[in-house]
Amino acid sequence: MTTNHTNRAALADAYLNELQNNSYPGRGIVIGLSEDGEQYVQVYWIMGRSENSRNRVFIAEDNGFLRTEARDPAKLTDPSLIIYYPLKHLGGAHIVTNGDQTDTIHEALQHGGSFEGALTTRTYEPDGPNFTPRISGFTDLADSQFAYKLSILKSAGNTEDQTLRHTYTYEKALPGFGHCIHTYEGDGNPLPSFTGEPRLVPLRGNAETIANTYWSLLNPDNRISLLVKTIRRNSGETGLVIINKES
């Protein structure tokens, strides 16, 4: 094992410890590469504090898309920001987001547009005073330059004065590692938006192991659902692991 790999692993593990001590990172995305270098990995989780936010499960569709759905429809009070498609794909392009911008990106790709271009039409979520960031990830097997991309659209200091738009592009995926971005720095009132660049994190073991690793880090009271999607680089074959919190 090289010194670079050892240092990288220490840095990635350090952020896992931070995540474990963060009671409310909100919704989160991780994208990276499996340890054997054969599969791209997308992780997405949701958290919630209100009864409406916690009343959700992940439901996989036969076409490979995945949606959120109310666990108990009778208790659903406002579906606008909690019912959406976190996962969609078009050919070898795989989208993961924390809101209905999944549809915006998917529709743009259908008409020859791009991940970045689609997101220029969107802003943060209209849930003041938090103005929750929209976070999005993208892996396109047809892209010979970039392995994956992450984006965050957030307000400037929990105000409506500006939309801050940051896109991070990774030309090379590192086996056993990924980058993590989430909506909040932690708990607060209002909730403070994620700051800085996406953090380096480990992706060890198979999809089930990765799912259990990240699920175990999330605050047991606030975690709701988590998914791990794998995408084979040579064939485009996908796999999906879902964890829904038991009611």
N, C-alpha and C positions, 0 to 999 in steps of 0.2 A: 504494500500500500504506500503510495507516494505521500510526501509531506503535504502537497497541495490538497490531496483527497482527505487527509487527516484533519487539516485545518478547516476545510469546507464542511466536513462532517461535524466538527465541534461547533462551528457557527450555526449550522442548521439545527442541531440539537438544542442549542441555547435558545433559539426562537421557539421551539416546541415548549420549552419550560415557561417562556413568557406567555405563550398562548394558554397553557394550562392554568396560569395564575391570573388570567384575564377573565373576569366573570361575565363580560358581555362584549365580545368582539363583533357580535351581530352575525350577518351572513358572510360567508367566506368562500373563496375560490383558490384552489391550488392547481397548477398545471406543471407537468414535468415529464420525466422519462423513467420507466421501470429500471430496476437494477441491471437486468440483462440487456438493456438497450433496445428491446424488441417492440415495446409498446409505449405510446404516449398515455399519460394518466391525467384525468381530470377529476378533481374532488370538488364537491359543492356541499355546503351545509347551511341550514337555516336555524335561527334561534328566535325566541319570542318571550315577551314578558306579560302581555295582555292575554285574556282568554281568547280573543279573536285571532291573535297571532299564533297562539299555541294550538289552535283547532285546525291543524293541517297534517297531511301526509303526502309523500311522494308516490305517484302512480306512473308506472312505465306503460307506454303504448306499444302496440305490435310493430309500428313503423320505426321504432327506435327513439321516438321523442319521449319526453317525460314531463309531466305536469304536476302542479300542486293541486290538492283537492281538499275540501273540508272534511275532516274526520266525522263531524256531526253537522250536517247541513242546517239543522234547526238552530244551532248556536252561531251561525255565521252572520255577522252584522255588517261588515264592509269588505267586499271581495276585491276592491279596486287595486290594492297594492300587495295582496297576499296570494291571489290566485293567478297563476301565470305558467308559462313553459320555461323552466330552467335550461332544458336541453332540447336543441334541434340540430339537424345537420342537412347538408345539401351536397351529395356526392361525398368527396373526401374532406369537406370543410365541416368542422365540428364546433358548435357554438355552446357556450355555457354562460349564463348570466343570472343576476338576482332579481330580474323583473321582466316586464313585457318588451324591453328592448331586444330580447331574443327574437321576437317577431320582426322588429324593425331591421335587424341584421339579416335575418333569413330572407325577408322580402327584397332587401337590397341586393343580396347575392343572386337571387333569381333573375334580377334585371341587369346583371353585369356590374353591380356596384361592389363596394368594399366594406370590410369591417369598420375601418376608420371613418369612411364617408357616411355610413349609416349612423354612427354615433354622433356626428356633428348635428344631427337633427333632434337630439335628445338632451335633456339636462338631468339634474338630480331629481329625486322624488319630491312631490309636492306635499310633504308631511311636516311643515313647520311646527315648532321651531327647530326640529332636528335636521330637516332637509337631507334625508338619508342619501348617501352616494349611490349611484348606479355603478356596479362593478361588472365587468364582462371579460370573458376569455375566449380565445380562438386558436384552433389548431387546423391547418390546412395541409393535407398530405401533398397537394399539388404545388405548394409554395417551396421552391428550391432555396430561397434565401433565409426565410425565418421559420424556426421550429414552432414557436407559439408566441402569442401576444396577450397582454393583459391591459385593461383600461379601467380608469376610474373617472367619473364625472361627479364633481362635488361642489358644494357652495363655498364661498369664501367666508369663513368664520361664522357659520350658521346664520348667514344673511342671504338675501336675494340680490345682492349687489353685483355678483359675478358668478359665472360658472367656470370652475377650474377644470381643464380637460388634460388628462395625462394618459399617454399610451406608452407602454413598455414593450419593446420587441426583442426577442431572444433568438439570435442567429443559430445558436447551438444548444441542444438539450444535453444535460449532463446525466448519465446513467445513475439512478438512485437518488436524484434530487429534483426539486421543483421550486416554483416561486409562489408565494402566498400573498393574497390581498384580501382584506375584509372591510366591512363598512365602517366600523367604529374603532377608535383607539381603546375604548373601554366604556364602562358605565359612566353616567353623568346626566345632568339636566341643564341644558339640552345635551344630547349625546354627541360627543366630539367625533368628527370624521377622522378616518384613517389618515395618517400622515407619513410622508417619506416614500421610499421605493418599496415595491413588493419584497418580502423577506424570503431568504433562502431557507428551505425546509427539506427534510429527508422524505424519500418514498421507498421504504424498505419492504421487501416481501411481496406477496401476491396481492390482488385487489382486496380480498377479504381481510388480510392483515393490515393493509393501509386503511381500510374503512374502520376497523376496530381501533387502530392507533389514534386516528383523529377523533373518533367518537368519544374515546376515553378521555381526551384532553378537554372536551367542551364541558362547561358547567352543567351538572346533571339537572338542575332546576330549569335552565333556560334552553337547553338543546331540544330540537324538535325532530329534524330529519337530516340524513346525510347520504350522499351517493358517491360512488367511485365508478367512473367510466374508463375503460381501457380501449385503445385504438391501435391495432397492429400496423406497424409502419409498412410492412411489405404487402399486406393483403387488404388492409382497411377493415378487417373483421373487428367487431366491437364486442365488449362485454360490459355488464352493469351489475353492481352490487348496491343494494338499498338498505338502509337502516331507518325505520320509523320508530319513534319513541312509543312505548306501550302506554295506552291511556290509563 
